[in-house]
C-alpha cells in the first residue's frame, strides 16, 4: 500500500504508474481535512510509503509519532530544502 499526496497530473501519474507496475495499492492523502485525517489515513490504510510534494512534508512529519502504523519512507518529487 502506498500513499500519494501530490497535485495531479504529473506527480500523481508518475507515482500511480510506479505503484501499478509493482502491483501496489495506492490511496490518496487528503491533508486539506486536517492533521487528524492524515493520521487516520496512514493508520487505516497501513501505509509504509508516501509520495509527497515538498511543501506537504511539514503536514505529515508532526503526525508520525501518533501513527500506529510506521510510515517508513517518504518520497519527494522535488528537492527537499527546509521541511521542518
PARO-513355 format. One record per atom (N, C-alpha, C): x, y, z. Coordinates in pm, whole numbers, plus 32768, in hexadecimal, padded with zeros to 4 digits. Each point is the difference from the previous one (the first is absolute). Example, Ala and Ser with C-alpha at 12.3 -4.5 7.8 and 13.67 -1.06 7.14 Angstrom:
REM residues 2
85277DC7830C7FA780778000805A807880007FDD80697FB88052807780067FB3806D8049
REM end
This chain:
REM residues 84
80557F8C80007FAB807480008059807B80007FE2805E7FAD804A807E7FF97F9D8073800980318070802E7FAE807680108035806B7FA27FA680447FBC802A80677FA17FC3808680288056806280147FD380868024804780637FA57FC980137F8C803A805E7FA07F91802E7FA38007807B7FD17F97802C7FA5800D7FBD7F787F927FDF7FC180067FC67F7A803580687FA0802E7FDD7F8C80027F787FCD80897FBE8006806E804B7FEF80837FC17FED802E7FA98074800A80388077802F7FB480737FA57F8B80207F7D80187FF97F9F7F97801C800F7F8D7F9D800A801F7F8280097F987F9980827FB1800E806E8042801C807F7FB980127FF67F9F80767FCE803080727FF37FAA80767F9C7F907FE77F91801F7FC17F997F9C7FE480357F917FA5804580267F9680367F9C7FA480717FAE8041804E8040805780677FB580497FBF7F9780587F95802580457FB77FA080547FC17F927FAA7FC080277F947FC17F9D7FA880647F9B7FCA8077802E7FDE80627FA57FC580357F9980647FEA801A8082802B7FA280677F8A7FC5804E7F87800F7FCA7F867FCC803E7FEE8034808F801E808180147FF1804080837F7F80527FFF7FAC7FEC80627F85804D800E8023808B80337FC180667FCB801D8088802C7F81804480308012805B805E7F90804D80378026809380037FA180597FE7801F808F800A8003802D8091804F8064801B800A803A80867FC8808E7FF87F95801880487FBE80827FFD802980538079806B804D7FF1802C8055806E7FA5807780157FAB801E7F9F7FA48071800D7F977FE6806D7FF37F8280297FA17FDE806A803E800E808B80818025800680438017807F805C7F8F802A804B801A806A80647FA180307FC27F7C802C7F898006803B7FBE7F85802B7FE07FA57F8A7FDE803B7F8F7FE27FB17F88807E7FBD7FCC806F8047800280807FC87FD380237F8880577FF780108082801D7F93805E7FA17F8A7FEA7F7E801D7FF07F9D7F977FEB801D7FB07F81801E80447F9480197FBC7F81807E7FA9800980698034803C807B7FB280107FE47F8280517FB6800D806D7FE17F8D80557F9E7F9F7FBF7F9680357FC77F987FAB7FC780317FB17F87805180407FAC80317FBE7F8780827FB380188039800E8078807E7FBD8023806B801D7F97801A80807FED805880317F9680928001802B80577FB77FB9808F8004801F804E80667FAE7FC580337F938046805F7FA77F9F806C7FD48033807B7FF57FAD80707FD2804C804E7F967FBD801D7F93803680577F977FC6808A801C80588060801C7FD380808035804380757FB97FB280667FE88035807D7FCB804F80448070806E80437FDE8059803C80657FB7805580677FA780557FD47FBD805B805E7F987FBB80587FE57F807FE87FA07FB5805280457FAD806D80847FF27FF880497FB080637FEC8035808E8004808480167FEB803280897F787FDA803B7F9E7FE27FAE7F7D7FD7803480027F6D802D805C7FB17FCC80067F72802080597FE6807A80728041800780637FE580697FC48007808E7FB2806680247FCB800780897F9E7F8F80227FC37FC37F9B7F9F7F95801780417F7A801E807B7FED7FD780417F7D800780087FC5808D801F804E806880067FC280867F7A7FC5802D7F9180327FCA7F7B7FD180277FCC7F8E7FA9804D7FD87F9D7FD47F977FA580257F7780377F9F7FA67FFF801B7F78803080467FAD7F957FF080277F8280447FBD7F92807980537FD980767FC47FFD807780507FE0800780257F6C800880817FE5801A80307F7A80977FFD7FEF80327FA47FB0808F7FE67FF7804980597F9D7FB980297F958042804A7F947FA980727FD0803C80757FED7FBE80717FC0804F80207F827FBD7FFC7F8E803F801E7F807FD1808B7FD58060805A7FE77FE080877FD48016800B7F697FAA804A7FBE800C80157F6F8061806F7FDE802B804B8063805C806F7FE9806D7FFA8069805D805C7FFB8068800980677FC1802B8083802D7FC4806B7FCD8024808480618062803E7FCF8077801D80558068803A7FE7800880967FAB805980287FE0800F808E7F727FCD80147FF57F8980347F7C7FC680137FD0800A8090805C8007805D7FD58006808A805E80548050
REM end
